[in-house]
């Protein structure tokens, strides 16, 4: 596979353009994870019964379900940006290897 200068530039540009996106996505995942814990704790503290009953009520509550769904959406968005960046990192690495081989006369 030969990586063209245009393909390399596009990969570098995407890396630069998504620096902030991946940081924001990572923070959003942490925020949603925290909100899941808060929702569980809120339901647990307001529930009656044994500890196991309180845990079960918290886990099966609509509030925790919504918080968990928001967490999964945020995680999916983070992983999408991360995977895209990893692909572009591979493009850059392949170009480096090709460029080195070319300089050494092996390509």
Residue pairs with C-beta under 8 A, 6 or more apart in sequence:
1 94
2 98
3 91
3 94
3 95
3 98
7 91
7 95
8 91
8 92
8 95
11 88
11 89
11 91
11 92
11 95
12 88
12 92
14 84
14 85
14 88
15 85
15 88
15 89
15 92
18 81
18 84
18 85
21 81
22 78
22 81
22 82
22 85
25 74
25 77
25 78
25 81
25 82
26 78
28 74
28 77
28 78
29 71
29 74
29 75
29 78
31 74
32 67
32 70
32 71
32 73
32 74
32 75
33 71
35 67
35 70
35 71
36 64
36 67
36 68
36 71
38 67
39 58
39 61
39 63
39 64
39 66
39 67
40 58
40 59
40 64
41 58
42 63
43 54
43 57
43 58
43 61
43 63
43 64
44 54
44 55
44 57
44 58
47 53
47 54
47 57
47 58
48 54
49 57
58 64
98 107
101 107
